[in-house]
Amino acid sequence: MNTDRISFQQAQQQFCTWIREPHSKVPQTLSLERMQVYRDLLLNNVCSFIDLVYPVARSMLPEQQWQTLLEEFFQKSKCQSPFYNDISLQFREYLTDHQHPILHQYPWLAELLQFEWLELYLDTLEIEDKIYTQTDLWQLRTQVWVLVYQYPVYHWTINTTLAQVEHVPSAIMVWRNEDDQVCVEQLSPLLALLIEQLNQKAMLELELSNLIQSAVANLSAAEIQTQIKNLSKFLIKLQLLRQSQLFKSLK
């Protein structure tokens, strides 16, 4: 009985190996034709999941090169999950964790994959409402993601071509609004710093002032207060900051 179990396990292992490596030996107990149908089905499912999540990356890379990437991922990755969001994340991690040569050939690709995956992540993420505490604290209404990119991948579409790629460093904020829409806003370096700190914790206005003073040298008290007002107006306009008597006094 133990021998049968081992034989079954060996056949199962051969089956899995052949699915990933179709040039390997076909298990004797299985039909090559049926094996090929099953492999094609699995590969097509994985490819369709990844294509769905990364449409811009897929459109910008040469078709054969993209397909080769998918085949390589299918063969070499240790993907265990059947869910498309997990598969798409593991595809991105497979390329970045292994420092795949294609990331050097296209230095913008890692950023593009991250941004496209983040759009999916935010679209499916359950975001808990923040609990407001002290009224004198600056608190964001929801979680945001502050990202620094070397390429403006957040502007690219499926119609963007390789000839249009430009190296333009920038910072952006990404979040999901109350209508469940994924929003993107470009930030100045100072706004990126302040919002990233607010995203981590609620802050007193004095803490924000000190942060501005440490980030930008030689600002007067009046100039620091102007930056505080600009931050308040910017976040309130985007409905990311709770309006209280404190913020009304800044207008």
Backbone bond lengths (Angstrom), bond angles and torsions (degrees), N, CA, C in turn:
res aa  C-N    CA-C-N  psi(-1)  N-CA   C-N-CA  omega(-1)  CA-C   N-CA-C  phi
1 M - - - 1.473 - - 1.519 110.41 -
2 N 1.306 116.33 -40.81 1.456 121.47 177.89 1.519 111.37 -63.12
3 T 1.382 114.23 -36.42 1.461 119.52 179.06 1.520 111.35 -64.32
4 D 1.354 115.05 -40.21 1.465 119.21 178.46 1.515 111.10 -62.49
5 R 1.356 115.13 -40.39 1.454 118.47 -179.49 1.527 110.58 -63.43
6 I 1.332 115.89 -43.20 1.457 120.00 179.14 1.528 110.28 -63.35
7 S 1.341 116.50 -42.20 1.453 120.06 179.39 1.519 111.07 -61.74
8 F 1.343 115.70 -40.98 1.453 119.38 177.81 1.526 110.78 -64.30
9 Q 1.329 115.88 -42.26 1.458 119.84 179.28 1.521 111.31 -64.23
10 Q 1.322 115.99 -38.59 1.458 119.59 178.17 1.528 110.94 -65.16
11 A 1.344 115.92 -42.46 1.466 119.91 178.12 1.530 110.67 -63.99
12 Q 1.318 115.21 -38.88 1.467 119.93 178.81 1.525 110.78 -64.16
13 Q 1.331 116.28 -41.70 1.459 120.55 178.94 1.519 110.98 -66.06
14 Q 1.331 116.51 -41.09 1.463 120.32 177.26 1.531 110.62 -62.50
15 F 1.321 115.19 -38.67 1.460 120.47 179.22 1.531 110.46 -61.90
16 C 1.339 116.39 -48.10 1.464 120.78 -179.50 1.524 111.51 -64.87
17 T 1.332 115.60 -39.40 1.461 120.07 178.88 1.520 110.89 -62.80
18 W 1.337 116.11 -42.74 1.466 119.13 -178.83 1.526 111.36 -67.76
19 I 1.328 117.30 -35.47 1.469 120.51 178.76 1.531 109.85 -58.96
20 R 1.329 115.92 -40.96 1.462 119.79 179.19 1.524 112.01 -81.35
21 E 1.333 116.17 -36.01 1.463 121.14 -177.47 1.525 109.17 -123.86
22 P 1.325 118.47 86.49 1.468 121.03 -174.75 1.527 114.30 -66.71
23 H 1.341 117.38 -8.50 1.462 119.86 177.72 1.525 111.59 -90.05
24 S 1.337 116.72 -3.43 1.459 119.97 177.90 1.531 110.05 -79.16
25 K 1.333 115.55 177.29 1.462 121.03 -176.25 1.524 111.07 -69.20
26 V 1.325 116.58 133.23 1.465 121.68 178.51 1.530 109.40 -79.40
27 P 1.341 117.88 131.50 1.475 119.68 176.51 1.526 110.96 -55.32
28 Q 1.325 116.81 135.08 1.464 121.27 -174.64 1.519 112.73 -62.30
29 T 1.313 116.84 -29.82 1.466 120.33 -175.65 1.530 113.10 -81.00
30 L 1.333 117.23 -3.70 1.459 120.15 -174.58 1.528 111.50 -119.73
31 S 1.308 114.60 148.31 1.470 121.24 179.36 1.524 110.10 -80.39
32 L 1.327 116.75 132.19 1.460 121.03 178.81 1.530 110.60 -60.33
33 E 1.328 116.43 -40.55 1.460 120.01 -179.08 1.527 111.31 -62.37
34 R 1.326 116.24 -43.85 1.460 119.91 179.74 1.528 110.96 -68.90
35 M 1.303 115.77 -37.27 1.466 119.87 177.67 1.528 110.22 -61.35
36 Q 1.318 116.60 -42.67 1.456 120.91 -178.31 1.529 111.04 -65.33
37 V 1.317 116.96 -40.36 1.467 121.02 178.07 1.527 110.04 -61.80
38 Y 1.323 115.78 -44.35 1.460 120.07 -178.98 1.527 110.94 -66.09
39 R 1.325 116.80 -41.89 1.462 119.95 179.26 1.524 111.14 -63.78
40 D 1.325 116.26 -44.35 1.467 119.86 179.44 1.523 110.93 -60.13
41 L 1.313 115.84 -38.94 1.462 120.30 179.42 1.525 110.92 -63.60
42 L 1.325 116.51 -47.36 1.461 120.25 179.38 1.526 112.17 -63.28
43 L 1.327 115.95 -46.76 1.462 120.66 -179.03 1.525 111.22 -61.56
44 N 1.319 116.46 -43.73 1.464 119.84 179.87 1.521 111.50 -63.76
45 N 1.322 116.87 -37.39 1.463 120.01 178.25 1.524 110.96 -64.98
46 V 1.328 116.50 -46.60 1.464 120.59 179.65 1.526 110.23 -62.11
47 C 1.318 116.86 -45.38 1.469 120.91 -179.42 1.525 111.41 -62.79
48 S 1.313 116.82 -41.05 1.466 119.76 -178.75 1.526 110.98 -66.73
49 F 1.344 117.02 -36.87 1.469 120.44 177.13 1.531 110.35 -62.10
50 I 1.324 116.21 -47.22 1.464 121.13 -177.25 1.525 110.61 -68.42
51 D 1.318 117.17 -41.67 1.469 120.89 177.77 1.526 111.14 -60.00
52 L 1.326 115.83 -36.41 1.461 120.84 -178.52 1.525 111.65 -66.03
53 V 1.323 116.83 -37.53 1.465 121.45 -175.22 1.528 111.78 -84.22
54 Y 1.324 117.88 -30.25 1.467 121.61 -175.45 1.532 111.94 -120.09
55 P 1.317 118.68 57.98 1.469 119.62 -176.71 1.526 113.67 -66.00
56 V 1.335 117.67 -34.64 1.465 119.99 -178.20 1.525 110.06 -72.23
57 A 1.328 116.68 -45.49 1.468 119.90 178.02 1.527 110.47 -59.76
58 R 1.313 115.61 -42.69 1.463 119.76 179.91 1.524 110.95 -61.60
59 S 1.332 117.48 -41.09 1.459 120.93 -176.70 1.522 112.70 -72.89
60 M 1.348 117.22 -25.53 1.464 119.93 -175.79 1.522 112.95 -87.40
61 L 1.326 117.30 -26.69 1.462 119.82 178.03 1.524 110.47 -86.11
62 P 1.329 117.29 149.08 1.469 119.20 173.88 1.522 110.33 -54.74
63 E 1.310 117.05 139.26 1.468 122.01 -172.90 1.523 112.36 -55.10
64 Q 1.337 117.23 -45.54 1.456 120.06 -177.63 1.525 111.25 -67.00
65 Q 1.310 117.18 -36.85 1.462 120.91 179.23 1.533 110.90 -66.21
66 W 1.316 116.68 -41.00 1.462 121.09 177.18 1.526 110.77 -64.12
67 Q 1.326 116.71 -43.40 1.458 120.05 -179.40 1.530 110.84 -65.25
68 T 1.322 116.47 -36.76 1.467 120.22 177.45 1.521 110.86 -63.53
69 L 1.327 116.66 -39.13 1.467 121.07 176.26 1.521 111.37 -60.42
70 L 1.320 116.26 -44.23 1.460 120.26 -179.40 1.526 110.71 -64.39
71 E 1.315 117.22 -42.26 1.468 121.19 178.30 1.525 110.51 -62.20
72 E 1.322 116.09 -43.41 1.463 120.55 179.95 1.523 110.66 -63.10
73 F 1.319 116.60 -44.46 1.461 120.72 178.29 1.524 110.86 -60.78
74 F 1.311 116.42 -43.96 1.461 121.61 -179.73 1.528 111.13 -60.51
75 Q 1.320 116.66 -38.60 1.459 121.02 -177.20 1.526 113.10 -78.58
76 K 1.337 117.12 -39.71 1.462 119.89 -167.47 1.534 115.16 -105.27
77 S 1.309 118.14 -17.32 1.457 119.03 -176.82 1.525 110.49 -76.05
78 K 1.318 115.30 161.49 1.466 121.75 178.33 1.523 110.62 -105.80
79 C 1.313 115.52 33.66 1.465 121.29 -175.87 1.534 110.23 -61.58
80 Q 1.338 116.46 128.23 1.454 121.68 -179.04 1.536 112.38 -114.16
81 S 1.323 116.15 -22.82 1.467 120.16 -173.96 1.526 111.59 -82.53
82 P 1.345 117.41 143.34 1.468 120.65 175.74 1.527 113.27 -90.32
83 F 1.340 117.46 -1.59 1.457 121.10 -174.11 1.532 110.70 -87.68
84 Y 1.335 115.49 137.77 1.460 120.09 -171.98 1.524 112.77 -65.81
85 N 1.351 117.87 -32.50 1.465 118.15 179.17 1.525 111.14 -70.53
86 D 1.338 117.61 -33.77 1.465 120.55 175.84 1.524 111.10 -70.04
87 I 1.313 116.58 -42.74 1.464 121.12 -179.97 1.526 110.61 -62.31
88 S 1.318 116.63 -43.07 1.466 119.97 -179.38 1.524 111.68 -66.48
89 L 1.337 117.14 -37.16 1.463 120.08 176.87 1.522 110.32 -66.29
90 Q 1.319 117.17 -43.12 1.463 120.66 -178.74 1.526 111.20 -67.08
91 F 1.318 117.09 -30.21 1.466 119.84 174.17 1.527 109.99 -62.62
92 R 1.328 116.69 -47.79 1.468 120.29 178.64 1.523 110.85 -62.86
93 E 1.324 116.73 -43.87 1.465 120.22 -179.04 1.526 111.44 -67.12
94 Y 1.329 116.61 -32.94 1.463 119.55 177.48 1.529 110.39 -60.17
95 L 1.322 116.94 -43.55 1.465 120.97 -179.49 1.526 111.69 -70.16
96 T 1.334 116.92 -44.71 1.464 120.04 -175.72 1.529 111.91 -74.92
97 D 1.313 117.51 -42.40 1.471 120.63 -178.42 1.526 111.91 -64.23
98 H 1.326 116.75 -33.65 1.463 121.18 179.94 1.531 112.67 -93.22
99 Q 1.347 115.42 4.64 1.470 119.37 -176.68 1.526 110.11 44.84
100 H 1.311 114.14 55.73 1.461 121.08 -175.64 1.530 110.64 -57.22
101 P 1.333 117.32 139.54 1.472 120.67 -178.98 1.526 114.01 -53.92
102 I 1.322 118.00 -27.34 1.460 119.69 -178.59 1.523 111.56 -65.98
103 L 1.340 117.16 -24.96 1.469 120.31 178.14 1.525 111.07 -71.77
104 H 1.333 116.79 -23.57 1.465 120.87 175.10 1.535 110.16 -84.08
105 Q 1.305 115.38 -34.27 1.465 119.28 177.69 1.524 110.98 -66.69
106 Y 1.342 115.38 -39.11 1.468 121.49 177.81 1.531 107.86 -123.12
107 P 1.322 118.62 87.73 1.476 121.25 -172.91 1.522 114.83 -63.91
108 W 1.315 117.62 -12.38 1.465 122.12 177.72 1.528 112.63 -90.21
109 L 1.309 118.01 -9.48 1.462 121.09 -170.31 1.531 112.65 -66.18
110 A 1.329 117.63 -40.43 1.469 120.05 -179.08 1.527 110.63 -60.72
111 E 1.332 116.74 -41.80 1.462 120.34 179.27 1.528 111.15 -67.22
112 L 1.309 116.68 -40.45 1.460 120.38 179.71 1.530 111.01 -64.47
113 L 1.320 116.86 -43.89 1.463 120.24 178.38 1.529 110.69 -62.80
114 Q 1.330 116.80 -41.13 1.462 119.76 179.13 1.525 111.01 -62.17
115 F 1.330 116.76 -45.00 1.460 120.05 -177.39 1.526 111.33 -67.16
116 E 1.318 117.10 -42.82 1.467 119.08 -179.83 1.524 110.92 -65.66
117 W 1.331 117.02 -37.48 1.467 119.00 177.94 1.526 110.67 -68.90
118 L 1.333 117.37 -37.68 1.463 120.74 179.35 1.523 111.05 -61.55
119 E 1.315 116.82 -37.88 1.469 119.78 177.17 1.528 110.64 -59.44
120 L 1.322 117.04 -42.89 1.468 120.84 176.74 1.523 110.20 -65.45
121 Y 1.325 116.49 -45.57 1.463 121.74 -177.58 1.528 111.00 -58.08
122 L 1.328 116.68 -47.09 1.460 120.57 -179.46 1.524 111.54 -67.77
123 D 1.309 116.33 -30.81 1.459 120.42 -179.58 1.526 111.74 -69.01
124 T 1.329 117.22 -25.10 1.465 121.29 -175.88 1.531 113.21 -112.31
125 L 1.319 117.27 -8.96 1.457 121.43 -175.22 1.532 111.74 -73.67
126 E 1.326 115.80 137.77 1.463 120.66 172.12 1.529 107.63 -89.28
127 I 1.329 116.09 110.38 1.460 121.55 -176.77 1.524 109.16 -100.45
128 E 1.303 116.21 121.98 1.457 120.63 179.80 1.524 110.35 -78.24
129 D 1.330 115.54 142.86 1.457 120.33 176.02 1.524 109.91 -67.00
130 K 1.329 116.04 139.06 1.454 120.17 178.72 1.520 110.18 -77.86
131 I 1.317 115.47 144.05 1.457 121.24 178.57 1.517 108.53 -93.57
132 Y 1.318 116.46 122.03 1.456 120.85 -179.69 1.520 109.82 -80.07
133 T 1.319 115.05 140.10 1.465 120.02 -179.14 1.530 109.22 -113.77
134 Q 1.317 116.84 -109.37 1.467 120.06 -178.29 1.525 111.27 -68.65
135 T 1.342 115.55 142.84 1.461 120.17 -179.26 1.519 112.33 -75.20
136 D 1.342 117.50 -16.00 1.467 119.36 -179.59 1.524 112.47 -93.43
137 L 1.332 116.81 9.70 1.459 121.03 178.61 1.528 110.87 -100.18
138 W 1.322 114.77 142.08 1.463 120.99 170.61 1.531 107.50 -80.64
139 Q 1.328 116.18 120.12 1.460 120.70 -177.81 1.527 110.10 -135.49
140 L 1.312 116.86 131.04 1.457 121.18 174.92 1.522 109.54 -73.84
141 R 1.323 115.51 145.64 1.466 120.40 -178.39 1.526 112.51 -74.46
142 T 1.326 116.76 -25.17 1.456 120.77 -178.04 1.519 109.26 -150.08
143 Q 1.305 116.59 170.12 1.456 120.95 178.05 1.520 110.29 -75.18
144 V 1.321 115.78 140.81 1.464 121.50 176.39 1.526 108.52 -127.40
145 W 1.321 115.33 164.46 1.464 121.66 176.79 1.520 107.73 -121.75
146 V 1.331 116.34 119.53 1.462 122.09 177.42 1.522 107.64 -101.23
147 L 1.317 115.91 121.62 1.461 121.60 -174.65 1.519 110.21 -126.49
148 V 1.325 115.52 142.98 1.466 121.60 175.61 1.520 107.35 -112.86
149 Y 1.338 115.51 121.48 1.456 121.49 -177.77 1.523 111.10 -119.49
150 Q 1.309 114.94 150.45 1.464 121.08 174.36 1.530 111.66 -89.97
151 Y 1.329 115.62 -16.69 1.466 121.21 179.87 1.530 108.65 -131.05
152 P 1.335 117.84 143.98 1.474 120.44 -178.13 1.522 112.44 -78.46
153 V 1.323 116.80 59.88 1.467 121.55 -175.25 1.526 111.93 -64.11
154 Y 1.323 116.99 -22.75 1.465 121.68 -178.35 1.529 112.03 -72.19
155 H 1.325 117.10 -11.71 1.468 121.75 176.18 1.532 112.34 -96.93
156 W 1.304 117.11 -13.12 1.460 120.46 -171.85 1.526 111.38 -76.64
157 T 1.319 115.02 150.23 1.457 122.31 177.50 1.522 109.02 -129.42
158 I 1.320 115.62 -179.36 1.469 119.44 179.03 1.529 111.40 -67.38
159 N 1.326 116.81 -11.04 1.468 120.58 178.35 1.531 112.83 -95.19
160 T 1.347 116.96 -3.19 1.462 120.58 178.43 1.527 109.53 -70.69
161 T 1.317 116.43 137.38 1.459 121.56 -179.47 1.530 110.37 -109.70
162 L 1.316 115.90 164.48 1.467 120.81 178.48 1.527 111.29 -61.41
163 A 1.316 116.52 -32.07 1.465 120.41 -179.63 1.523 112.06 -67.43
164 Q 1.321 117.19 -19.82 1.465 121.57 -178.43 1.529 113.19 -91.83
165 V 1.306 117.69 -4.11 1.466 121.30 -178.55 1.521 109.98 -70.00
166 E 1.333 115.68 127.37 1.460 121.86 178.15 1.522 109.80 -131.29
167 H 1.321 115.26 145.22 1.464 120.82 176.55 1.524 108.32 -84.28
168 V 1.343 115.79 103.79 1.464 121.67 -177.88 1.535 107.94 -134.66
169 P 1.329 118.21 91.36 1.470 120.34 -179.64 1.527 111.70 -60.44
170 S 1.312 116.50 141.37 1.457 120.83 -179.84 1.521 109.70 -163.54
171 A 1.333 115.07 165.81 1.457 122.09 174.49 1.517 108.58 -118.49
172 I 1.323 116.30 142.34 1.460 120.62 179.12 1.527 109.94 -134.81
173 M 1.313 114.22 161.03 1.461 121.83 172.94 1.524 107.86 -119.81
174 V 1.325 116.24 132.46 1.459 121.78 -179.56 1.524 108.20 -123.16
175 W 1.322 117.05 135.46 1.459 120.55 178.13 1.521 109.32 -158.35
176 R 1.325 115.28 170.91 1.461 121.02 175.34 1.514 108.38 -110.73
177 N 1.320 116.48 124.76 1.457 119.65 -175.26 1.531 111.56 -83.50
178 E 1.340 115.72 -174.54 1.461 120.74 -176.19 1.520 112.63 -68.46
179 D 1.327 117.57 -18.10 1.471 121.87 176.23 1.523 111.82 -92.68
180 D 1.343 115.77 11.82 1.470 122.68 179.33 1.519 112.84 62.88
181 Q 1.324 116.15 29.06 1.462 121.16 174.79 1.528 109.19 -98.87
182 V 1.332 116.64 138.22 1.457 121.18 176.15 1.528 108.38 -79.38
183 C 1.327 116.47 123.17 1.466 122.27 -175.08 1.525 110.34 -114.97
184 V 1.323 115.70 148.55 1.464 122.41 178.55 1.515 108.56 -131.91
185 E 1.313 116.74 132.60 1.459 121.39 178.24 1.523 108.90 -136.71
186 Q 1.328 116.06 131.69 1.460 120.19 178.66 1.527 109.39 -77.82
187 L 1.328 116.75 143.74 1.458 122.32 -175.12 1.519 111.38 -123.67
188 S 1.328 115.55 149.29 1.460 120.46 167.65 1.525 107.93 -74.54
189 P 1.325 118.50 161.22 1.474 119.79 178.32 1.531 112.78 -55.47
190 L 1.334 117.86 -40.26 1.460 120.58 -179.22 1.526 111.26 -68.06
191 L 1.325 117.01 -44.88 1.462 119.80 177.34 1.529 111.27 -60.84
192 A 1.308 116.35 -39.96 1.466 120.16 178.95 1.527 110.50 -60.47
193 L 1.318 116.77 -43.08 1.463 121.35 179.83 1.525 110.87 -63.99
194 L 1.329 117.10 -48.08 1.459 121.52 -176.39 1.528 111.74 -66.12
195 I 1.331 115.94 -44.13 1.464 119.41 -178.20 1.525 111.08 -69.04
196 E 1.316 117.53 -36.59 1.467 120.17 176.77 1.524 110.79 -61.45
197 Q 1.335 117.09 -39.50 1.469 120.52 177.59 1.533 110.99 -68.42
198 L 1.324 117.51 -40.96 1.465 120.97 177.68 1.526 111.41 -66.12
199 N 1.313 116.04 -30.35 1.461 119.86 178.87 1.517 111.57 -67.93
200 Q 1.325 115.67 -27.40 1.461 120.42 -178.93 1.526 112.06 -84.10
201 K 1.340 116.49 -32.74 1.469 118.97 -179.38 1.529 109.65 -163.79
202 A 1.336 115.85 156.96 1.465 120.98 172.88 1.523 108.53 -70.75
203 M 1.345 115.91 146.64 1.462 119.36 -174.12 1.522 111.08 -134.87
204 L 1.317 115.35 150.67 1.454 121.41 170.60 1.524 109.44 -76.97
205 E 1.330 116.23 155.55 1.456 119.45 178.45 1.526 111.06 -60.65
206 L 1.316 116.66 -35.26 1.463 120.17 178.54 1.521 110.97 -61.90
207 E 1.326 116.91 -38.24 1.463 120.65 177.92 1.528 110.83 -64.72
208 L 1.323 116.67 -40.46 1.457 120.56 177.26 1.527 110.73 -64.06
209 S 1.317 115.86 -41.97 1.469 120.00 179.20 1.523 110.78 -61.15
210 N 1.327 116.24 -44.45 1.465 120.34 179.21 1.531 111.06 -64.11
211 L 1.327 115.57 -36.64 1.470 120.05 179.34 1.525 110.36 -66.03
212 I 1.318 116.42 -42.82 1.465 120.70 177.99 1.523 110.41 -62.80
213 Q 1.323 115.77 -43.07 1.468 120.87 -178.71 1.524 111.12 -63.07
214 S 1.330 117.33 -37.15 1.465 120.38 179.85 1.524 112.05 -76.22
215 A 1.345 116.57 -25.73 1.469 120.24 -177.21 1.519 112.45 -86.35
216 V 1.334 116.40 -33.96 1.467 121.08 -177.59 1.522 108.63 -124.48
217 A 1.318 116.14 112.54 1.471 120.58 -174.84 1.527 111.46 -73.30
218 N 1.330 113.93 150.91 1.476 122.91 170.18 1.528 114.10 65.36
219 L 1.324 118.34 28.02 1.454 120.31 173.12 1.520 109.75 -85.64
220 S 1.320 116.58 138.50 1.460 120.62 176.17 1.522 109.65 -77.33
221 A 1.320 116.67 167.85 1.461 121.12 178.08 1.526 110.70 -59.98
222 A 1.327 116.37 -39.02 1.465 120.30 179.45 1.526 111.00 -66.30
223 E 1.328 117.55 -39.22 1.463 121.10 179.50 1.527 111.15 -68.42
224 I 1.322 115.90 -37.07 1.472 119.57 176.37 1.524 109.85 -63.96
225 Q 1.334 116.78 -42.24 1.454 120.56 178.77 1.527 111.41 -63.99
226 T 1.317 116.70 -34.84 1.469 120.62 175.97 1.527 110.84 -63.20
227 Q 1.329 116.68 -41.78 1.466 120.77 177.74 1.529 110.99 -64.27
228 I 1.325 116.71 -37.66 1.463 121.35 177.15 1.535 109.92 -62.14
229 K 1.330 116.10 -45.70 1.463 120.56 179.23 1.529 111.25 -63.18
230 N 1.328 116.20 -41.36 1.469 119.89 179.04 1.529 111.06 -62.21
231 L 1.315 116.35 -41.14 1.462 121.07 178.23 1.523 110.40 -62.93
232 S 1.322 116.19 -44.99 1.461 120.73 179.52 1.525 111.31 -60.38
233 K 1.328 117.34 -49.81 1.462 121.15 -179.16 1.522 111.45 -61.91
234 F 1.323 116.22 -40.44 1.465 121.12 -179.16 1.526 110.94 -62.38
235 L 1.320 117.43 -47.89 1.462 121.27 -177.17 1.525 112.40 -72.09
236 I 1.329 116.73 -36.72 1.464 119.78 178.32 1.526 110.28 -67.46
237 K 1.330 117.22 -38.99 1.470 121.28 177.64 1.523 110.72 -58.90
238 L 1.316 116.99 -36.67 1.463 121.86 -179.58 1.524 112.44 -88.79
239 Q 1.332 116.51 3.91 1.471 123.05 -179.71 1.525 111.78 59.07
240 L 1.319 115.03 38.53 1.459 120.81 179.61 1.525 112.54 -107.26
241 L 1.331 116.42 -6.27 1.454 119.71 -177.22 1.525 109.11 -126.90
242 R 1.314 115.42 131.63 1.461 119.40 178.78 1.521 109.55 -68.44
243 Q 1.311 117.18 127.22 1.465 121.48 178.15 1.529 109.52 -83.59
244 S 1.301 115.63 123.44 1.455 121.55 177.31 1.519 107.91 -132.40
245 Q 1.279 116.30 -179.47 1.449 120.07 178.88 1.518 111.21 -59.40
246 L 1.339 116.10 -31.24 1.467 121.05 179.08 1.520 110.53 -59.96
247 F 1.337 117.71 -47.92 1.454 121.36 -175.44 1.522 111.91 -76.70
248 K 1.337 116.99 -29.78 1.454 119.78 176.83 1.528 110.56 -63.74
249 S 1.311 115.76 -30.93 1.458 119.81 -179.94 1.515 112.30 -72.23
250 L 1.340 116.74 -16.61 1.460 120.55 -179.36 1.523 112.09 -84.61
251 K 1.329 117.93 -15.27 1.469 120.58 -174.83 1.525 111.44 -69.49
